[in-house]
Amino acid sequence: MKRPSPKKPATNRLAVRDAGATKLRILAAARVEFADHGYMGARVDRIARTARANKRLLYYYIGNKEALYLATLERAYADIRSAERELRVEELEPLAAIERLARFTWAYFNANPSFMALLNTENLHRARHLVKSRQIPDMNSTVVAIVGRILAKGARQGVVRPGIDPLQLYISIASLCFFYLSNIHTLSVVFARDLKARRALDRRIEHVVALVLRGIAATPGRGPRLDKKAAL
């Protein structure tokens, strides 16, 4: 009698899904831990507990503390780059596209203080972890390329000054948003003004948008009028 051939083991899709979900929980927990405590103060034990994963699984899926920190940074950058792509700014007119990018950057930093905290931490370490990433350069060059195409289109249409460096423009937009928010507590004390108030935050982004658009416009003064009430 012919014996039935043994069945091939089926792919355990549930295990794969569980592994993916566990890794996402670990990275989410790591983001909070590193943002709150910095690299030196962060504890793998706390990350594992928060992620509901034991340390052996954590090391298996990602690696040691340094590897986990780098993976957290890479995920943080991937998140903002993904959100930027969803803006579809290249479908807009050039000035409107840059305005949308500026408003998005402001809103993203406001909604994700952990991202700013991670950047501050890595700058304290002089980017010694980030420089080891193979993903970061390509990941972040995309947004600069998009800004470059928008500026080139605007220059052809005669609405944007030619010769603007897209990297410098992107850094300027990020800086105008980042500095205010990352230093908001000290600035509020130094200038004796509640810069955390909703009205102050609204004024800031209107100021940033007007400053950026007037700075890149081909015609001096072109761009939205800055309401005197909204000026800081």
N, C-alpha and C positions, 0 to 999 in steps of 0.2 A: 504493500500500500504506500502510495506516494505521500510523503509528509508535506504539509503546507509550508511554503517558504516563510521564513520569519518576516514580520512586518518591519519596514524601515522606521526607525524612531522619528516621530513627527517633531517638527521644530516647535520648541516651547515658546510660542509667541507671548504667552502670559509672563513668562520669566523675563523675556526681553523688555516687555512693557514695564514690568516691575523694576528692572535694572535702570531703565531710562528715567522713571519717576523718582527713584531713589537718588540718582545723580542730580536731578533737578532740585530736589529738596536739599541736598547737601550744598549745592552752589548757592541756593537762596539763603540758607542759614549762614553760610560763609560770608556772603555779602554783608549781612547785618553785623556779624561778629567783627569782621575786619574794619567795617565802617565805624563801628562804635569804639573799638579798642586798638585800632591800628594793627600793623603786622606783628610787632613785638608783643603787644598785650593780648592778642587773640589766642584762644585756647581751642585746640582740636577737640577736646572732650566736650566743650560746650556746643561746638558745631554739630558733633555727632548726636548729642542729646536732642538738640533743637530739630535736627533733620530726621529723628527717629531711626537712626542707623548706627550700628556699632562701628568702632574705630577700624576694625579689620576690613569691613566693607568699604569704608571711606578710603582707606589706603589702597584697596584693590581697584576701586573705580577711578580714582583720581591720582593718588600718590601721597607724598609727604606734605607737610605744612606749606613749604615753598611752592610745590606744584599746585596745591589747592588754591593758594593765593593768586598765582598766575592765571589759573583757570577762571577764578572769580573776576579778575581784571578783564580777561578776554571776553567773558560772558557779558560784563557790564558794557564794554565797547560794542559788542555785537548787538546788544539791545538798542542802544541809541542809534546805531547805523541802520538797523532794521526799521525803526520808527521813522527815521529821516526818509528812507526809500518810500514809505507809504504816503509821504506828502505829495509825491508826483509833481514836484515843483517845476520840472522841465516842461510840463504841459501849460504852464502859466506864462504870462508876459513877464519879461525880465525883472522889472522893478517889483511887480507883485510877487514873483518867485522869491526874491531876496527878502522881501517883507515877511512872507510866510515862514521862511527859514529862521529869521530872527525871532519871530513870535514863538515858533516851535521850540527853539533853543531855550528861550526864557521859561516857557511853560514846563519843558522837560526838566530843567535844573530845579525848578520850584517843586515839582512833583517827585523828584528823585534825589533828595539830599544825600543818600548813601553813595550815589555816583560821585558827587563832588567830594565827599569824605574820602573815598578810595583814591581819587586823583591827588588830593592833598597828601595822603599817606605815601603814595608812590613817589611824589615829588620830594618828600622828605628823605626818601631812600635813593634819590637821584636816578630814578627809573632803572635801578639795577635788576629788578625782576622783569619789568616790561621789555627790556632790551633782549631778553631771551626768547620772546614770543616769535613764532614764525607766522602767525596770523595777523598780528596788529598792523604792520605796514600796508599790506594789500587791503585790509578791511577799511582803513582810514583814508587811503588814497582815493577811494571811490567818491566820497563826498566832495573832495577838492576838485576832482574831475567834473562833477556835476556843476559845481559853482563856476568852474572855468567855462563850461559850455554856455551857461546862462549869461555870463559876462560877455562872451564873444557874440552871442545872439543880440544882446542889448547894444553892443558897440556897432554891429551891422545895421541895426534899426535906428541908430543915432540917439538912443535914450540913455546910454551908459558911457562914461568916459572910457576910451580905449586904454589899454596898457595896465589895467588893474591886476595885481597878482591875486589869484583866487585863494591861495593859501593864506596870504596876509589878511584878506577880507574875512575868511572864515575864522581865523584866530581873533580878529577884532570883534566880530559878532559874539563869539564865545566869551571873550574877555569882558566885554561890556555887561554881559549877563552874569558871568561867574564871579567876578570881583565883588559886585554889589551883594550877591547872595552869600558868598562864603565869608564876607566880612561884615555882615549886616548888624551883628550885635555890637561890635566895636565902633562901627560908623554911627550907629544910633546914639551911643554914649558920647563920642567925640563931638558930634554936631548937634547934640541935644535935640534930636528929632526922632520920632518913632518911624524908622524906615521899614519896619515890619508891618505897619498898618496897611490894610487893603488899598486905601487911597494912594499911599506912597508907592506901593508895588505897581499899581496901574499907571501912575505917573512915570515910573521908571521905564517901563516897556515902551510907552509912547515916545519918550525921549530917545531911547535906543533906536527905535524904528526910524524916527525923523533924522537922527544923526547919521545913520548908515545910508539911508536913501539919498539924502542930500550930499553925502560924501561921494557916492558913486555916480550920481546923475550927470549926464552930459551938459545939461543946462544948469548954471548956478541957481540955487534956490528951488530947483525942481524937486518934487516929492510932496508928501503930506504936510499940511500946515501944522505946526506944533502949537497946540492950544496953550496960551500963556498960563492958564490954570494948571496945566499938566506938566509944566516945566519944573525941574528940580533946581 
